[in-house]
Amino acid sequence: MKRMYSSLFSIRIFLIGITILTVTSVTAIAQDINNNTSHLVLADNIGNNPKRTVTYITKEANVLFPAVLKGNEEQSIEYVEKFAKNRRDYLMRMYKKSKQFFPKVASILSKRNLPNEYQVLLAIESAFNGNAVSSAGAVGYWQIMDEVAKEYGLTYLPQLSESEKKKLKEEAKKKSALIKKVVVKDDRKNFIKSTQAAARYLKERSRNLNNDMLLIVASYNCGVGNVWEAKRKTGLNDPNFWDIKKLLPAETQNYVMNFIALNVIFNNYKKFEANTMNFKAEKMQVITEEEMMEELTEKNTAIDY
């Protein structure tokens, strides 16, 4: 009888041991699966790991508008960003050329108490090419039309239509034996004279456009009459460029936006050249070197699993 009880006791102890071992193994396996699952999630998103504190910093915008253009950031920053990205080669060429011309332009502008920011119009108008002639007949560094050249006392060669040119050639052939050819210089191709005329024009526009720089720039492209008409159509007492933008020709709209873009990029040129211009504030996650190593280890563990 004692032997029977002893045997039953031993069997009971054995079964209890097996039960404990089984529970422990299952728990360990479940824990291992749980750990590996965490690694897999972590590989996709570090922020989901409850054991790690994720730190964020805000990378502030570092693009500074010139003082005279402040207040236009919201309406133009996206355009400037795209312009900086898509027209990089052009901007670098213009900036390089500007070193030769801008100091002289700034000197002429300052004599009429005009901001230096107008100097970028020289790049937009002719890319610093004194011999440039537009399809509309504008000539020289500042792309001045015949009637404006006459108004501002510049000597100029009229831009003729093809039929007018043909007629003059025929007349010249008949009279060539009697009349000595007269060479007329076009002052619009003279850098100093044309810049002085452009400065006079900008100063006069500043008087009749309430010294609003963007409206003055718009008038340089499409004429002050078109700007006045667009202002009238808004029905507002004192509309600015953004109020009348859609009422202006598409070319003029782009012209003014390019004016802003060149000034902003040239004002931040070192950052532009180094590709470090940050146009908008950006939230960034901070990961330490230790966390990076831990993440790599966890990713490898997840792959092994």
C-alpha positions in Angstrom: 0.0 0.0 0.0 2.9 2.4 0.9 4.6 1.6 -2.4 1.4 2.4 -4.3 1.0 5.8 -2.6 4.6 6.5 -3.2 4.2 5.7 -6.9 1.1 7.9 -7.2 3.0 10.8 -5.5 5.9 10.5 -7.9 3.6 10.5 -10.9 1.7 13.6 -9.5 5.0 15.5 -9.1 6.1 14.5 -12.6 2.8 15.8 -14.1 3.1 19.1 -12.2 6.6 19.5 -13.5 5.6 18.9 -17.1 2.7 21.4 -16.7 5.1 24.1 -15.3 7.6 23.5 -18.1 4.8 23.7 -20.8 3.4 27.0 -19.4 6.9 28.5 -19.2 7.7 27.5 -22.8 4.4 28.8 -24.1 5.0 32.1 -22.3 8.5 32.4 -23.6 7.4 31.7 -27.2 4.5 34.2 -26.9 7.0 36.8 -25.5 9.4 36.1 -28.3 6.7 36.5 -30.9 5.5 39.7 -29.2 9.1 41.1 -29.2 9.6 40.3 -32.9 6.3 41.9 -33.8 7.4 45.0 -32.0 10.6 45.0 -34.1 8.7 44.7 -37.3 6.5 47.7 -36.3 9.5 49.6 -35.3 11.2 49.0 -38.6 8.2 50.9 -40.2 7.7 53.6 -37.6 10.1 54.4 -34.8 7.5 56.6 -33.1 5.3 53.5 -32.4 7.9 52.0 -30.0 6.6 52.8 -26.5 10.1 52.4 -25.0 11.5 55.3 -27.0 10.8 59.0 -26.6 10.6 60.7 -30.0 12.0 64.3 -30.1 11.0 66.8 -32.8 12.5 70.1 -33.7 11.2 72.9 -36.0 13.5 73.9 -38.8 12.7 77.5 -39.3 12.4 79.2 -42.7 15.6 81.1 -43.6 14.5 83.0 -46.7 14.6 86.7 -46.1 12.7 89.2 -48.3 14.2 92.6 -49.0 12.8 95.2 -46.6 10.8 96.9 -49.4 9.1 93.6 -50.4 8.2 92.4 -46.9 4.5 91.7 -46.6 4.4 89.9 -49.9 5.7 86.6 -48.6 2.4 84.7 -48.3 1.3 85.5 -51.9 4.7 84.8 -53.6 6.8 82.3 -51.6 5.7 79.3 -53.5 6.4 81.0 -56.8 9.9 82.0 -55.6 10.6 78.5 -54.5 9.6 77.0 -57.9 11.6 79.7 -59.7 14.7 78.9 -57.6 14.4 75.3 -58.5 13.5 75.5 -62.1 15.6 78.5 -63.2 18.8 77.8 -61.3 21.2 78.1 -64.3 19.5 81.3 -65.4 19.7 82.8 -61.9 23.4 82.0 -61.6 24.2 83.5 -65.0 22.2 86.7 -64.1 23.8 87.0 -60.7 27.3 86.7 -62.2 26.6 89.4 -64.9 24.9 91.7 -62.3 28.2 92.2 -60.6 29.4 94.3 -63.5 26.1 96.3 -63.9 24.3 96.6 -60.6 26.7 99.0 -58.8 26.3 101.5 -61.7 22.5 101.1 -61.8 22.3 101.5 -58.0 24.2 104.8 -58.3 21.8 106.2 -60.9 18.7 105.0 -58.9 20.0 106.5 -55.7 20.2 110.0 -57.3 16.4 109.8 -57.7 15.8 108.2 -54.3 14.7 105.0 -55.9 15.2 101.6 -54.2 18.0 99.3 -55.5 15.5 96.5 -56.0 14.5 98.0 -59.4 17.9 97.1 -60.7 16.8 93.5 -61.4 14.6 94.8 -64.2 17.7 95.1 -66.2 18.2 91.3 -66.0 14.5 90.6 -66.7 14.2 93.1 -69.6 17.4 92.3 -71.6 19.6 89.9 -69.6 22.2 92.8 -69.7 22.2 92.8 -73.5 22.3 96.3 -74.9 21.6 95.1 -78.5 18.4 93.3 -77.5 15.3 94.0 -79.6 11.9 92.6 -78.7 9.2 91.5 -81.1 7.2 94.6 -80.1 10.1 96.9 -81.1 11.5 97.6 -77.6 15.3 98.2 -77.8 18.4 98.1 -75.6 19.3 97.4 -72.0 15.9 98.6 -70.6 13.8 97.6 -73.6 12.5 101.1 -74.3 9.9 101.7 -77.0 10.2 104.4 -79.7 7.6 106.7 -78.2 9.1 106.5 -74.8 12.6 107.2 -76.2 11.2 110.3 -77.9 9.5 111.4 -74.7 12.6 111.1 -72.7 14.9 112.8 -75.2 16.8 109.8 -76.4 18.2 109.6 -79.9 16.9 106.5 -81.5 16.4 104.6 -84.7 12.7 103.9 -85.3 11.7 100.3 -85.3 10.0 99.8 -88.6 7.6 97.2 -89.9 8.8 94.9 -92.7 6.8 96.9 -95.3 8.3 100.2 -94.1 11.8 98.7 -94.2 11.3 97.5 -97.8 10.0 100.9 -98.9 13.0 102.6 -97.4 15.4 100.2 -99.0 13.9 101.0 -102.4 14.1 104.7 -101.8 17.7 104.4 -100.6 18.7 102.6 -103.9 17.4 105.5 -105.9 19.0 108.2 -103.8 22.2 106.4 -102.9 24.2 108.2 -105.6 23.1 111.6 -104.3 22.7 111.2 -100.6 25.5 110.3 -98.2 24.4 107.7 -95.7 23.9 109.1 -92.2 24.7 106.9 -89.2 22.4 107.5 -86.2 23.3 106.0 -82.8 20.5 104.6 -80.7 20.8 105.9 -77.1 18.7 102.9 -75.9 21.8 100.8 -76.5 23.9 103.2 -74.4 24.0 101.8 -70.8 24.2 105.1 -68.9 21.7 107.1 -71.0 19.2 104.3 -71.1 19.5 103.6 -67.4 19.0 107.3 -66.7 15.8 107.3 -68.8 14.5 104.2 -67.1 15.2 105.8 -63.7 13.2 108.9 -64.7 10.3 106.7 -65.9 10.3 104.8 -62.6 10.4 108.0 -60.6 7.4 109.4 -62.4 5.4 106.2 -62.0 6.2 106.3 -58.3 4.4 109.7 -58.1 1.2 108.6 -59.9 1.1 105.1 -58.4 1.4 106.1 -54.8 5.0 104.7 -54.6 3.7 101.1 -54.8 6.6 99.2 -56.0 4.8 96.2 -57.5 2.3 98.5 -59.4 5.2 100.5 -60.7 6.9 97.4 -62.0 3.7 96.3 -63.6 3.4 99.6 -65.3 6.9 99.3 -66.7 5.8 96.1 -68.5 2.3 97.0 -69.7 2.0 100.8 -69.3 0.6 102.9 -66.6 -2.7 103.3 -68.4 -3.4 99.5 -68.1 -2.6 99.6 -64.4 -4.9 102.5 -63.8 -7.7 100.7 -65.7 -7.2 97.5 -63.7 -7.3 99.5 -60.4 -10.6 101.2 -61.5 -12.2 97.8 -62.3 -11.6 96.5 -58.8 -13.9 99.2 -57.3 -11.5 99.5 -54.4 -10.3 102.8 -53.0 -6.6 101.9 -53.0 -6.0 98.5 -54.6 -2.6 96.9 -54.6 -1.0 94.5 -57.1 -2.6 91.4 -55.6 -6.0 93.1 -55.9 -5.5 93.8 -59.6 -3.3 90.9 -60.6 -5.9 88.9 -62.4 -7.0 92.0 -64.3 -3.5 92.5 -65.8 -2.1 90.7 -68.9 -0.6 87.3 -68.1 2.8 88.5 -69.3 2.6 91.3 -66.7 1.6 89.0 -63.9 4.6 86.8 -64.6 6.8 89.9 -65.0 6.0 91.1 -61.5 6.4 87.7 -60.0 9.8 87.3 -61.6 10.8 90.7 -60.2 10.0 89.4 -56.7 11.7 86.1 -57.3 15.0 87.6 -58.5 15.1 90.1 -55.7 14.4 87.4 -53.0 16.9 84.9 -54.5 19.7 87.6 -55.0 19.0 88.7 -51.4 19.7 85.1 -50.2 22.2 84.2 -52.9 24.8 82.4 -50.7 22.1 80.1 -49.3 20.7 79.6 -52.9 24.1 78.7 -54.2 24.7 76.2 -51.4 21.2 74.7 -51.7 20.3 75.6 -48.1 17.3 77.9 -48.7 14.4 76.8 -46.5 11.2 78.4 -47.7 8.9 77.1 -45.0 9.1 76.0 -41.4 9.5 72.2 -41.3 8.9 69.8 -38.4 11.8 67.3 -38.2 12.3 64.2 -36.0 15.6 64.1 -34.1 17.3 60.7 -34.0 20.5 60.2 -32.0 23.4 58.0 -33.1 22.5 55.5 -30.4 18.9 55.3 -31.6 20.0 54.8 -35.2 22.2 51.9 -34.2 19.4 50.4 -32.1 17.0 50.8 -35.0 19.4 49.0 -37.4 19.8 46.1 -34.8 16.0 45.8 -34.4 15.5 45.8 -38.2 18.0 43.0 -38.6 16.3 41.0 -35.8 12.9 41.5 -37.5 14.3 40.2 -40.8 15.8 37.2 -39.1 12.5 36.4 -37.5 
